Amino acid sequence: MKNTKLKIVVLFLMVCGMFGSVSAQMKPAKMSPPNTKREVTIKASADVVFKLLASLEKVEEYVPSLVKSSLADGHGLEAVREMVMADGKPRLEEVQIYDPANKTIAFKPFDEYLPTKYLSVYYRIIAQGPNKCKVSMSGYFKAKEGESEGKIIKQLGSEFSQTLNGLKAYLEAK
């Protein structure tokens, strides 16, 4: 009986050792680079910026050149924002990442306002002091077959620049 228990313990330790050595050899996962990205430094705390971005219905306050009006259904993860864009077209998007601790929020559009198979837009806010932060917008997408990735990058880049410049002007005017 003692011999059987000893064999089981030794076998268990060998199996654990094999898994430990395999996992030690694995490389950590890396995040894919975005298709397009824009950044701005804002003279406001990261908490203030995140709170404004998380207030989904306030987007037209800081980027009226892009959004005419917006309504939100819910708050945080899986909240839905319905917007009327400056050109009059509707746009629906869902919060797919909501991480206040890391100051990250990401949206996925429901509609296909761009010719993409998928699209996700990430905001990341990094504190650079008590009243200064860097805000980045990153777009991850896959263009539909036959569609120009360059045109999509150009449109997203323009929207990101308008949004970040509007956010900066809005917060720094306060």
SETIPA-857066 format. One record per atom (N, C-alpha, C): residue number from 1; residue in three letters; chain; atom name; x, y, z. Coordinates in pm, whole numbers, plus 50000, padded with zeros to 5 digits. Layout:
SETIPA-857066
(atom NUM, ala, A, CA, (X, Y, Z))
...
END
This chain:
SETIPA-857066
(atom 1, met, A, N, (50083, 49880, 50000))
(atom 1, met, A, CA, (50000, 50000, 50000))
(atom 1, met, A, C, (50087, 50125, 50000))
(atom 2, lys, A, N, (50193, 50126, 50085))
(atom 2, lys, A, CA, (50282, 50242, 50090))
(atom 2, lys, A, C, (50347, 50264, 49954))
(atom 3, asn, A, N, (50386, 50154, 49892))
(atom 3, asn, A, CA, (50453, 50160, 49763))
(atom 3, asn, A, C, (50360, 50219, 49657))
(atom 4, thr, A, N, (50232, 50186, 49658))
(atom 4, thr, A, CA, (50134, 50238, 49563))
(atom 4, thr, A, C, (50115, 50389, 49583))
(atom 5, lys, A, N, (50103, 50432, 49709))
(atom 5, lys, A, CA, (50087, 50576, 49737))
(atom 5, lys, A, C, (50210, 50653, 49691))
(atom 6, leu, A, N, (50327, 50597, 49714))
(atom 6, leu, A, CA, (50450, 50662, 49672))
(atom 6, leu, A, C, (50456, 50676, 49521))
(atom 7, lys, A, N, (50413, 50571, 49449))
(atom 7, lys, A, CA, (50412, 50575, 49302))
(atom 7, lys, A, C, (50316, 50683, 49252))
(atom 8, ile, A, N, (50201, 50695, 49316))
(atom 8, ile, A, CA, (50102, 50796, 49275))
(atom 8, ile, A, C, (50158, 50936, 49298))
(atom 9, val, A, N, (50222, 50957, 49413))
(atom 9, val, A, CA, (50280, 51088, 49442))
(atom 9, val, A, C, (50390, 51121, 49342))
(atom 10, val, A, N, (50476, 51025, 49313))
(atom 10, val, A, CA, (50586, 51047, 49217))
(atom 10, val, A, C, (50529, 51077, 49078))
(atom 11, leu, A, N, (50427, 51000, 49036))
(atom 11, leu, A, CA, (50364, 51023, 48906))
(atom 11, leu, A, C, (50301, 51162, 48900))
(atom 12, phe, A, N, (50233, 51201, 49008))
(atom 12, phe, A, CA, (50172, 51333, 49015))
(atom 12, phe, A, C, (50278, 51443, 49000))
(atom 13, leu, A, N, (50387, 51431, 49071))
(atom 13, leu, A, CA, (50494, 51530, 49064))
(atom 13, leu, A, C, (50557, 51536, 48925))
(atom 14, met, A, N, (50569, 51422, 48859))
(atom 14, met, A, CA, (50625, 51420, 48723))
(atom 14, met, A, C, (50533, 51492, 48626))
(atom 15, val, A, N, (50403, 51466, 48638))
(atom 15, val, A, CA, (50306, 51531, 48549))
(atom 15, val, A, C, (50308, 51682, 48572))
(atom 16, cys, A, N, (50308, 51722, 48699))
(atom 16, cys, A, CA, (50314, 51866, 48730))
(atom 16, cys, A, C, (50442, 51928, 48676))
(atom 17, gly, A, N, (50551, 51860, 48687))
(atom 17, gly, A, CA, (50678, 51910, 48636))
(atom 17, gly, A, C, (50677, 51925, 48486))
(atom 18, met, A, N, (50612, 51832, 48415))
(atom 18, met, A, CA, (50604, 51841, 48269))
(atom 18, met, A, C, (50522, 51963, 48228))
(atom 19, phe, A, N, (50407, 51984, 48292))
(atom 19, phe, A, CA, (50324, 52099, 48258))
(atom 19, phe, A, C, (50395, 52229, 48291))
(atom 20, gly, A, N, (50467, 52230, 48401))
(atom 20, gly, A, CA, (50541, 52350, 48440))
(atom 20, gly, A, C, (50649, 52384, 48340))
(atom 21, ser, A, N, (50719, 52284, 48290))
(atom 21, ser, A, CA, (50826, 52312, 48194))
(atom 21, ser, A, C, (50769, 52354, 48059))
(atom 22, val, A, N, (50654, 52297, 48020))
(atom 22, val, A, CA, (50591, 52336, 47893))
(atom 22, val, A, C, (50544, 52480, 47902))
(atom 23, ser, A, N, (50476, 52517, 48012))
(atom 23, ser, A, CA, (50424, 52654, 48023))
(atom 23, ser, A, C, (50538, 52755, 48034))
(atom 24, ala, A, N, (50649, 52715, 48093))
(atom 24, ala, A, CA, (50764, 52806, 48104))
(atom 24, ala, A, C, (50824, 52834, 47967))
(atom 25, gln, A, N, (50805, 52744, 47872))
(atom 25, gln, A, CA, (50861, 52760, 47738))
(atom 25, gln, A, C, (50769, 52840, 47647))
(atom 26, met, A, N, (50642, 52857, 47685))
(atom 26, met, A, CA, (50547, 52928, 47601))
(atom 26, met, A, C, (50574, 53078, 47606))
(atom 27, lys, A, N, (50561, 53141, 47492))
(atom 27, lys, A, CA, (50578, 53286, 47486))
(atom 27, lys, A, C, (50447, 53353, 47526))
(atom 28, pro, A, N, (50455, 53467, 47592))
(atom 28, pro, A, CA, (50331, 53536, 47629))
(atom 28, pro, A, C, (50260, 53588, 47503))
(atom 29, ala, A, N, (50129, 53593, 47512))
(atom 29, ala, A, CA, (50050, 53643, 47400))
(atom 29, ala, A, C, (50075, 53793, 47382))
(atom 30, lys, A, N, (50075, 53835, 47258))
(atom 30, lys, A, CA, (50091, 53978, 47227))
(atom 30, lys, A, C, (49965, 54027, 47159))
(atom 31, met, A, N, (49930, 54151, 47187))
(atom 31, met, A, CA, (49814, 54210, 47123))
(atom 31, met, A, C, (49852, 54251, 46981))
(atom 32, ser, A, N, (49765, 54222, 46889))
(atom 32, ser, A, CA, (49791, 54261, 46750))
(atom 32, ser, A, C, (49793, 54412, 46740))
(atom 33, pro, A, N, (49875, 54465, 46651))
(atom 33, pro, A, CA, (49874, 54610, 46633))
(atom 33, pro, A, C, (49744, 54654, 46568))
(atom 34, pro, A, N, (49696, 54773, 46603))
(atom 34, pro, A, CA, (49571, 54819, 46542))
(atom 34, pro, A, C, (49593, 54855, 46396))
(atom 35, asn, A, N, (49482, 54856, 46321))
(atom 35, asn, A, CA, (49488, 54900, 46182))
(atom 35, asn, A, C, (49513, 55050, 46174))
(atom 36, thr, A, N, (49460, 55123, 46271))
(atom 36, thr, A, CA, (49482, 55267, 46277))
(atom 36, thr, A, C, (49475, 55312, 46423))
(atom 37, lys, A, N, (49549, 55418, 46453))
(atom 37, lys, A, CA, (49555, 55467, 46591))
(atom 37, lys, A, C, (49583, 55616, 46591))
(atom 38, arg, A, N, (49521, 55686, 46685))
(atom 38, arg, A, CA, (49547, 55828, 46706))
(atom 38, arg, A, C, (49562, 55850, 46857))
(atom 39, glu, A, N, (49641, 55952, 46895))
(atom 39, glu, A, CA, (49663, 55984, 47037))
(atom 39, glu, A, C, (49661, 56134, 47057))
(atom 40, val, A, N, (49628, 56172, 47179))
(atom 40, val, A, CA, (49634, 56312, 47219))
(atom 40, val, A, C, (49664, 56318, 47368))
(atom 41, thr, A, N, (49734, 56423, 47409))
(atom 41, thr, A, CA, (49758, 56448, 47551))
(atom 41, thr, A, C, (49660, 56555, 47595))
(atom 42, ile, A, N, (49593, 56530, 47706))
(atom 42, ile, A, CA, (49489, 56620, 47757))
(atom 42, ile, A, C, (49524, 56664, 47898))
(atom 43, lys, A, N, (49505, 56792, 47924))
(atom 43, lys, A, CA, (49527, 56846, 48058))
(atom 43, lys, A, C, (49402, 56823, 48142))
(atom 44, ala, A, N, (49384, 56698, 48183))
(atom 44, ala, A, CA, (49274, 56656, 48270))
(atom 44, ala, A, C, (49314, 56521, 48329))
(atom 45, ser, A, N, (49256, 56488, 48441))
(atom 45, ser, A, CA, (49291, 56359, 48503))
(atom 45, ser, A, C, (49234, 56244, 48421))
(atom 46, ala, A, N, (49300, 56130, 48431))
(atom 46, ala, A, CA, (49253, 56010, 48361))
(atom 46, ala, A, C, (49113, 55971, 48408))
(atom 47, asp, A, N, (49085, 55992, 48536))
(atom 47, asp, A, CA, (48952, 55960, 48590))
(atom 47, asp, A, C, (48844, 56046, 48527))
(atom 48, val, A, N, (48871, 56175, 48512))
(atom 48, val, A, CA, (48773, 56267, 48451))
(atom 48, val, A, C, (48748, 56229, 48305))
(atom 49, val, A, N, (48853, 56197, 48232))
(atom 49, val, A, CA, (48839, 56160, 48091))
(atom 49, val, A, C, (48760, 56030, 48079))
(atom 50, phe, A, N, (48794, 55930, 48160))
(atom 50, phe, A, CA, (48722, 55803, 48152))
(atom 50, phe, A, C, (48575, 55822, 48187))
(atom 51, lys, A, N, (48546, 55901, 48289))
(atom 51, lys, A, CA, (48407, 55925, 48329))
(atom 51, lys, A, C, (48327, 55987, 48214))
(atom 52, leu, A, N, (48388, 56082, 48142))
(atom 52, leu, A, CA, (48320, 56145, 48030))
(atom 52, leu, A, C, (48297, 56044, 47917))
(atom 53, leu, A, N, (48398, 55967, 47883))
(atom 53, leu, A, CA, (48382, 55868, 47776))
(atom 53, leu, A, C, (48279, 55761, 47813))
(atom 54, ala, A, N, (48273, 55725, 47942))
(atom 54, ala, A, CA, (48177, 55625, 47987))
(atom 54, ala, A, C, (48035, 55679, 47994))
(atom 55, ser, A, N, (48019, 55811, 47992))
(atom 55, ser, A, CA, (47886, 55874, 47986))
(atom 55, ser, A, C, (47845, 55876, 47840))
(atom 56, leu, A, N, (47795, 55765, 47793))
(atom 56, leu, A, CA, (47772, 55742, 47650))
(atom 56, leu, A, C, (47685, 55847, 47583))
(atom 57, glu, A, N, (47591, 55904, 47658))
(atom 57, glu, A, CA, (47498, 56000, 47599))
(atom 57, glu, A, C, (47558, 56140, 47584))
(atom 58, lys, A, N, (47681, 56160, 47625))
(atom 58, lys, A, CA, (47742, 56293, 47619))
(atom 58, lys, A, C, (47835, 56313, 47499))
(atom 59, val, A, N, (47843, 56216, 47411))
(atom 59, val, A, CA, (47940, 56223, 47301))
(atom 59, val, A, C, (47919, 56348, 47214))
(atom 60, glu, A, N, (47795, 56389, 47193))
(atom 60, glu, A, CA, (47772, 56508, 47108))
(atom 60, glu, A, C, (47821, 56636, 47174))
(atom 61, glu, A, N, (47843, 56635, 47306))
(atom 61, glu, A, CA, (47895, 56754, 47374))
(atom 61, glu, A, C, (48041, 56781, 47337))
(atom 62, tyr, A, N, (48119, 56677, 47320))
(atom 62, tyr, A, CA, (48261, 56699, 47291))
(atom 62, tyr, A, C, (48300, 56674, 47146))
(atom 63, val, A, N, (48211, 56620, 47067))
(atom 63, val, A, CA, (48242, 56605, 46925))
(atom 63, val, A, C, (48117, 56632, 46839))
(atom 64, pro, A, N, (48065, 56756, 46849))
(atom 64, pro, A, CA, (47945, 56790, 46772))
(atom 64, pro, A, C, (47968, 56792, 46621))
(atom 65, ser, A, N, (48093, 56799, 46579))
(atom 65, ser, A, CA, (48122, 56795, 46435))
(atom 65, ser, A, C, (48095, 56656, 46378))
(atom 66, leu, A, N, (48086, 56557, 46463))
(atom 66, leu, A, CA, (48066, 56419, 46419))
(atom 66, leu, A, C, (47931, 56362, 46462))
(atom 67, val, A, N, (47885, 56397, 46582))
(atom 67, val, A, CA, (47763, 56339, 46639))
(atom 67, val, A, C, (47663, 56449, 46670))
(atom 68, lys, A, N, (47542, 56435, 46613))
(atom 68, lys, A, CA, (47436, 56531, 46636))
(atom 68, lys, A, C, (47363, 56504, 46767))
(atom 69, ser, A, N, (47335, 56376, 46795))
(atom 69, ser, A, CA, (47265, 56339, 46919))
(atom 69, ser, A, C, (47296, 56194, 46954))
(atom 70, ser, A, N, (47275, 56162, 47082))
(atom 70, ser, A, CA, (47299, 56024, 47126))
(atom 70, ser, A, C, (47212, 55990, 47246))
(atom 71, leu, A, N, (47178, 55863, 47254))
(atom 71, leu, A, CA, (47103, 55808, 47366))
(atom 71, leu, A, C, (47174, 55681, 47410))
(atom 72, ala, A, N, (47168, 55651, 47539))
(atom 72, ala, A, CA, (47232, 55530, 47590))
(atom 72, ala, A, C, (47129, 55441, 47658))
(atom 73, asp, A, N, (47144, 55313, 47636))
(atom 73, asp, A, CA, (47062, 55213, 47705))
(atom 73, asp, A, C, (47158, 55131, 47791))
(atom 74, gly, A, N, (47162, 55161, 47919))
(atom 74, gly, A, CA, (47251, 55093, 48011))
(atom 74, gly, A, C, (47377, 55172, 48035))
(atom 75, his, A, N, (47463, 55113, 48119))
(atom 75, his, A, CA, (47590, 55175, 48156))
(atom 75, his, A, C, (47691, 55063, 48174))
(atom 76, gly, A, N, (47811, 55085, 48124))
(atom 76, gly, A, CA, (47915, 54984, 48139))
(atom 76, gly, A, C, (47908, 54877, 48032))
(atom 77, leu, A, N, (47954, 54759, 48067))
(atom 77, leu, A, CA, (47961, 54648, 47973))
(atom 77, leu, A, C, (47825, 54616, 47914))
(atom 78, glu, A, N, (47820, 54601, 47783))
(atom 78, glu, A, CA, (47702, 54568, 47704))
(atom 78, glu, A, C, (47601, 54682, 47694))
(atom 79, ala, A, N, (47635, 54801, 47742))
(atom 79, ala, A, CA, (47548, 54916, 47720))
(atom 79, ala, A, C, (47545, 54945, 47571))
(atom 80, val, A, N, (47436, 55001, 47526))
(atom 80, val, A, CA, (47420, 55032, 47384))
(atom 80, val, A, C, (47402, 55181, 47368))
(atom 81, arg, A, N, (47472, 55237, 47270))
(atom 81, arg, A, CA, (47460, 55380, 47238))
(atom 81, arg, A, C, (47401, 55391, 47098))
(atom 82, glu, A, N, (47298, 55473, 47088))
(atom 82, glu, A, CA, (47236, 55503, 46959))
(atom 82, glu, A, C, (47267, 55648, 46927))
(atom 83, met, A, N, (47331, 55671, 46814))
(atom 83, met, A, CA, (47369, 55807, 46777))
(atom 83, met, A, C, (47308, 55844, 46642))
(atom 84, val, A, N, (47287, 55973, 46626))
(atom 84, val, A, CA, (47257, 56030, 46495))
(atom 84, val, A, C, (47381, 56112, 46461))
(atom 85, met, A, N, (47445, 56074, 46351))
(atom 85, met, A, CA, (47569, 56138, 46312))
(atom 85, met, A, C, (47539, 56275, 46249))
(atom 86, ala, A, N, (47642, 56355, 46235))
(atom 86, ala, A, CA, (47625, 56490, 46179))
(atom 86, ala, A, C, (47565, 56485, 46038))
(atom 87, asp, A, N, (47590, 56377, 45965))
(atom 87, asp, A, CA, (47534, 56364, 45830))
(atom 87, asp, A, C, (47391, 56310, 45831))
(atom 88, gly, A, N, (47333, 56290, 45952))
(atom 88, gly, A, CA, (47196, 56243, 45965))
(atom 88, gly, A, C, (47180, 56092, 45972))
(atom 89, lys, A, N, (47286, 56018, 45950))
(atom 89, lys, A, CA, (47277, 55872, 45951))
(atom 89, lys, A, C, (47281, 55819, 46094))
(atom 90, pro, A, N, (47202, 55716, 46122))
(atom 90, pro, A, CA, (47204, 55656, 46255))
(atom 90, pro, A, C, (47324, 55562, 46270))
(atom 91, arg, A, N, (47369, 55545, 46393))
(atom 91, arg, A, CA, (47477, 55450, 46423))
(atom 91, arg, A, C, (47450, 55391, 46561))
(atom 92, leu, A, N, (47456, 55260, 46569))
(atom 92, leu, A, CA, (47438, 55186, 46693))
(atom 92, leu, A, C, (47568, 55116, 46729))
(atom 93, glu, A, N, (47606, 55122, 46858))
(atom 93, glu, A, CA, (47726, 55052, 46901))
(atom 93, glu, A, C, (47707, 55001, 47043))
(atom 94, glu, A, N, (47780, 54894, 47073))
(atom 94, glu, A, CA, (47772, 54830, 47204))
(atom 94, glu, A, C, (47908, 54837, 47273))
(atom 95, val, A, N, (47906, 54858, 47404))
(atom 95, val, A, CA, (48029, 54855, 47483))
(atom 95, val, A, C, (48070, 54709, 47498))
(atom 96, gln, A, N, (48185, 54674, 47443))
(atom 96, gln, A, CA, (48230, 54535, 47454))
(atom 96, gln, A, C, (48339, 54518, 47558))
(atom 97, ile, A, N, (48407, 54626, 47596))
(atom 97, ile, A, CA, (48502, 54623, 47708))
(atom 97, ile, A, C, (48476, 54748, 47792))
(atom 98, tyr, A, N, (48463, 54728, 47921))
(atom 98, tyr, A, CA, (48444, 54838, 48014))
(atom 98, tyr, A, C, (48532, 54808, 48135))
(atom 99, asp, A, N, (48644, 54878, 48145))
(atom 99, asp, A, CA, (48744, 54849, 48249))
(atom 99, asp, A, C, (48789, 54979, 48316))
(atom 100, pro, A, N, (48713, 55026, 48416))
(atom 100, pro, A, CA, (48748, 55151, 48483))
(atom 100, pro, A, C, (48886, 55147, 48549))
(atom 101, ala, A, N, (48925, 55033, 48604))
(atom 101, ala, A, CA, (49055, 55023, 48672))
(atom 101, ala, A, C, (49171, 55050, 48577))
(atom 102, asn, A, N, (49160, 55003, 48454))
(atom 102, asn, A, CA, (49265, 55023, 48354))
(atom 102, asn, A, C, (49231, 55133, 48254))
(atom 103, lys, A, N, (49124, 55205, 48280))
(atom 103, lys, A, CA, (49082, 55318, 48197))
(atom 103, lys, A, C, (49074, 55279, 48049))
(atom 104, thr, A, N, (49001, 55171, 48023))
(atom 104, thr, A, CA, (48984, 55121, 47887))
(atom 104, thr, A, C, (48836, 55099, 47861))
(atom 105, ile, A, N, (48792, 55142, 47745))
(atom 105, ile, A, CA, (48654, 55117, 47702))
(atom 105, ile, A, C, (48660, 55090, 47551))
(atom 106, ala, A, N, (48584, 54991, 47506))
(atom 106, ala, A, CA, (48585, 54954, 47365))
(atom 106, ala, A, C, (48442, 54939, 47315))
(atom 107, phe, A, N, (48423, 54976, 47190))
(atom 107, phe, A, CA, (48291, 54971, 47126))
(atom 107, phe, A, C, (48295, 54884, 47003))
(atom 108, lys, A, N, (48182, 54822, 46976))
(atom 108, lys, A, CA, (48164, 54743, 46854))
(atom 108, lys, A, C, (48036, 54795, 46789))
(atom 109, pro, A, N, (48045, 54848, 46667))
(atom 109, pro, A, CA, (47923, 54893, 46599))
(atom 109, pro, A, C, (47833, 54775, 46563))
(atom 110, phe, A, N, (47703, 54798, 46573))
(atom 110, phe, A, CA, (47605, 54697, 46529))
(atom 110, phe, A, C, (47585, 54706, 46379))
(atom 111, asp, A, N, (47584, 54826, 46329))
(atom 111, asp, A, CA, (47558, 54846, 46187))
(atom 111, asp, A, C, (47688, 54844, 46108))
(atom 112, glu, A, N, (47674, 54835, 45981))
(atom 112, glu, A, CA, (47791, 54831, 45894))
(atom 112, glu, A, C, (47807, 54967, 45825))
(atom 113, tyr, A, N, (47847, 55065, 45901))
(atom 113, tyr, A, CA, (47867, 55196, 45840))
(atom 113, tyr, A, C, (47997, 55200, 45761))
(atom 114, leu, A, N, (48082, 55101, 45783))
(atom 114, leu, A, CA, (48204, 55084, 45704))
(atom 114, leu, A, C, (48203, 54943, 45645))
(atom 115, pro, A, N, (48264, 54923, 45529))
(atom 115, pro, A, CA, (48265, 54789, 45467))
(atom 115, pro, A, C, (48366, 54695, 45533))
(atom 116, thr, A, N, (48333, 54652, 45656))
(atom 116, thr, A, CA, (48422, 54565, 45732))
(atom 116, thr, A, C, (48349, 54437, 45773))
(atom 117, lys, A, N, (48428, 54330, 45792))
(atom 117, lys, A, CA, (48372, 54206, 45846))
(atom 117, lys, A, C, (48352, 54222, 45995))
(atom 118, tyr, A, N, (48444, 54292, 46059))
(atom 118, tyr, A, CA, (48432, 54326, 46200))
(atom 118, tyr, A, C, (48506, 54456, 46224))
(atom 119, leu, A, N, (48467, 54524, 46330))
(atom 119, leu, A, CA, (48529, 54652, 46368))
(atom 119, leu, A, C, (48517, 54668, 46519))
(atom 120, ser, A, N, (48626, 54704, 46584))
(atom 120, ser, A, CA, (48626, 54739, 46726))
(atom 120, ser, A, C, (48708, 54865, 46744))
(atom 121, val, A, N, (48659, 54954, 46828))
(atom 121, val, A, CA, (48728, 55079, 46856))
(atom 121, val, A, C, (48757, 55085, 47006))
(atom 122, tyr, A, N, (48885, 55103, 47039))
(atom 122, tyr, A, CA, (48932, 55104, 47177))
(atom 122, tyr, A, C, (48978, 55243, 47217))
(atom 123, tyr, A, N, (48936, 55286, 47337))
(atom 123, tyr, A, CA, (48990, 55406, 47401))
(atom 123, tyr, A, C, (49077, 55357, 47516))
(atom 124, arg, A, N, (49197, 55409, 47525))
(atom 124, arg, A, CA, (49284, 55379, 47639))
(atom 124, arg, A, C, (49331, 55512, 47696))
(atom 125, ile, A, N, (49322, 55526, 47827))
(atom 125, ile, A, CA, (49360, 55650, 47893))
(atom 125, ile, A, C, (49472, 55616, 47990))
(atom 126, ile, A, N, (49584, 55685, 47975))
(atom 126, ile, A, CA, (49700, 55660, 48061))
(atom 126, ile, A, C, (49734, 55788, 48135))
(atom 127, ala, A, N, (49728, 55782, 48266))
(atom 127, ala, A, CA, (49760, 55899, 48349))
(atom 127, ala, A, C, (49907, 55935, 48331))
(atom 128, gln, A, N, (49932, 56065, 48322))
(atom 128, gln, A, CA, (50069, 56116, 48313))
(atom 128, gln, A, C, (50091, 56222, 48420))
(atom 129, gly, A, N, (50023, 56205, 48530))
(atom 129, gly, A, CA, (50028, 56300, 48640))
(atom 129, gly, A, C, (49886, 56319, 48691))
(atom 130, pro, A, N, (49869, 56403, 48792))
(atom 130, pro, A, CA, (49736, 56420, 48851))
(atom 130, pro, A, C, (49636, 56488, 48757))
(atom 131, asn, A, N, (49683, 56576, 48669))
(atom 131, asn, A, CA, (49593, 56649, 48579))
(atom 131, asn, A, C, (49641, 56646, 48435))
(atom 132, lys, A, N, (49689, 56531, 48393))
(atom 132, lys, A, CA, (49737, 56514, 48257))
(atom 132, lys, A, C, (49728, 56367, 48221))
(atom 133, cys, A, N, (49683, 56339, 48099))
(atom 133, cys, A, CA, (49676, 56200, 48055))
(atom 133, cys, A, C, (49690, 56192, 47903))
(atom 134, lys, A, N, (49725, 56073, 47859))
(atom 134, lys, A, CA, (49731, 56046, 47716))
(atom 134, lys, A, C, (49610, 55959, 47683))
(atom 135, val, A, N, (49539, 55997, 47578))
(atom 135, val, A, CA, (49422, 55922, 47534))
(atom 135, val, A, C, (49451, 55871, 47394))
(atom 136, ser, A, N, (49431, 55741, 47375))
(atom 136, ser, A, CA, (49450, 55685, 47241))
(atom 136, ser, A, C, (49321, 55619, 47197))
(atom 137, met, A, N, (49299, 55625, 47066))
(atom 137, met, A, CA, (49189, 55554, 47001))
(atom 137, met, A, C, (49254, 55461, 46901))
(atom 138, ser, A, N, (49217, 55335, 46908))
(atom 138, ser, A, CA, (49271, 55234, 46817))
(atom 138, ser, A, C, (49156, 55162, 46748))
(atom 139, gly, A, N, (49172, 55139, 46620))
(atom 139, gly, A, CA, (49072, 55068, 46543))
(atom 139, gly, A, C, (49127, 54936, 46493))
(atom 140, tyr, A, N, (49052, 54831, 46520))
(atom 140, tyr, A, CA, (49086, 54697, 46473))
(atom 140, tyr, A, C, (48974, 54653, 46380))
(atom 141, phe, A, N, (49008, 54613, 46259))
(atom 141, phe, A, CA, (48904, 54572, 46166))
(atom 141, phe, A, C, (48960, 54478, 46060))
(atom 142, lys, A, N, (48868, 54416, 45989))
(atom 142, lys, A, CA, (48901, 54335, 45872))
(atom 142, lys, A, C, (48811, 54385, 45762))
(atom 143, ala, A, N, (48871, 54437, 45656))
(atom 143, ala, A, CA, (48793, 54487, 45542))
(atom 143, ala, A, C, (48725, 54371, 45471))
(atom 144, lys, A, N, (48606, 54398, 45420))
(atom 144, lys, A, CA, (48538, 54298, 45338))
(atom 144, lys, A, C, (48617, 54278, 45210))
(atom 145, glu, A, N, (48604, 54160, 45153))
(atom 145, glu, A, CA, (48676, 54129, 45031))
(atom 145, glu, A, C, (48645, 54230, 44922))
(atom 146, gly, A, N, (48750, 54280, 44860))
(atom 146, gly, A, CA, (48735, 54376, 44752))
(atom 146, gly, A, C, (48726, 54520, 44798))
(atom 147, glu, A, N, (48722, 54543, 44928))
(atom 147, glu, A, CA, (48714, 54678, 44981))
(atom 147, glu, A, C, (48854, 54731, 45013))
(atom 148, ser, A, N, (48869, 54861, 45006))
(atom 148, ser, A, CA, (48998, 54925, 45029))
(atom 148, ser, A, C, (49023, 54947, 45178))
(atom 149, glu, A, N, (49126, 54881, 45231))
(atom 149, glu, A, CA, (49164, 54902, 45370))
(atom 149, glu, A, C, (49208, 55047, 45392))
(atom 150, gly, A, N, (49273, 55103, 45291))
(atom 150, gly, A, CA, (49320, 55242, 45300))
(atom 150, gly, A, C, (49206, 55341, 45320))
(atom 151, lys, A, N, (49094, 55322, 45249))
(atom 151, lys, A, CA, (48979, 55412, 45263))
(atom 151, lys, A, C, (48918, 55400, 45403))
(atom 152, ile, A, N, (48914, 55278, 45456))
(atom 152, ile, A, CA, (48860, 55258, 45590))
(atom 152, ile, A, C, (48950, 55324, 45693))
(atom 153, ile, A, N, (49080, 55307, 45677))
(atom 153, ile, A, CA, (49177, 55370, 45767))
(atom 153, ile, A, C, (49163, 55522, 45762))
(atom 154, lys, A, N, (49145, 55576, 45643))
(atom 154, lys, A, CA, (49130, 55721, 45628))
(atom 154, lys, A, C, (49006, 55772, 45701))
(atom 155, gln, A, N, (48892, 55702, 45684))
(atom 155, gln, A, CA, (48769, 55745, 45750))
(atom 155, gln, A, C, (48781, 55731, 45902))
(atom 156, leu, A, N, (48830, 55616, 45950))
(atom 156, leu, A, CA, (48845, 55598, 46094))
(atom 156, leu, A, C, (48943, 55700, 46152))
(atom 157, gly, A, N, (49055, 55721, 46083))
(atom 157, gly, A, CA, (49154, 55818, 46129))
(atom 157, gly, A, C, (49093, 55957, 46144))
(atom 158, ser, A, N, (49011, 55995, 46047))
(atom 158, ser, A, CA, (48943, 56125, 46053))
(atom 158, ser, A, C, (48848, 56132, 46172))
(atom 159, glu, A, N, (48768, 56026, 46193))
(atom 159, glu, A, CA, (48676, 56024, 46306))
(atom 159, glu, A, C, (48752, 56025, 46439))
(atom 160, phe, A, N, (48861, 55950, 46447))
(atom 160, phe, A, CA, (48941, 55945, 46570))
(atom 160, phe, A, C, (49000, 56083, 46600))
(atom 161, ser, A, N, (49055, 56148, 46497))
(atom 161, ser, A, CA, (49115, 56281, 46517))
(atom 161, ser, A, C, (49010, 56381, 46563))
(atom 162, gln, A, N, (48893, 56382, 46499))
(atom 162, gln, A, CA, (48786, 56473, 46539))
(atom 162, gln, A, C, (48744, 56447, 46684))
(atom 163, thr, A, N, (48731, 56319, 46719))
(atom 163, thr, A, CA, (48687, 56284, 46854))
(atom 163, thr, A, C, (48790, 56326, 46958))
(atom 164, leu, A, N, (48916, 56293, 46934))
(atom 164, leu, A, CA, (49020, 56327, 47032))
(atom 164, leu, A, C, (49042, 56477, 47042))
(atom 165, asn, A, N, (49042, 56547, 46930))
(atom 165, asn, A, CA, (49057, 56693, 46935))
(atom 165, asn, A, C, (48938, 56758, 47004))
(atom 166, gly, A, N, (48818, 56706, 46980))
(atom 166, gly, A, CA, (48698, 56757, 47047))
(atom 166, gly, A, C, (48702, 56731, 47196))
(atom 167, leu, A, N, (48747, 56612, 47233))
(atom 167, leu, A, CA, (48759, 56574, 47374))
(atom 167, leu, A, C, (48858, 56667, 47445))
(atom 168, lys, A, N, (48971, 56691, 47382))
(atom 168, lys, A, CA, (49075, 56778, 47438))
(atom 168, lys, A, C, (49021, 56921, 47457))
(atom 169, ala, A, N, (48962, 56976, 47352))
(atom 169, ala, A, CA, (48909, 57112, 47359))
(atom 169, ala, A, C, (48799, 57123, 47467))
(atom 170, tyr, A, N, (48711, 57027, 47471))
(atom 170, tyr, A, CA, (48600, 57027, 47567))
(atom 170, tyr, A, C, (48653, 57024, 47711))
(atom 171, leu, A, N, (48745, 56934, 47740))
(atom 171, leu, A, CA, (48795, 56918, 47877))
(atom 171, leu, A, C, (48889, 57030, 47920))
(atom 172, glu, A, N, (48967, 57082, 47827))
(atom 172, glu, A, CA, (49061, 57187, 47864))
(atom 172, glu, A, C, (48995, 57324, 47873))
(atom 173, ala, A, N, (48873, 57337, 47821))
(atom 173, ala, A, CA, (48800, 57464, 47831))
(atom 173, ala, A, C, (48732, 57477, 47967))
(atom 174, lys, A, N, (48721, 57366, 48038))
(atom 174, lys, A, CA, (48654, 57369, 48169))
(atom 174, lys, A, C, (48741, 57424, 48277))
END
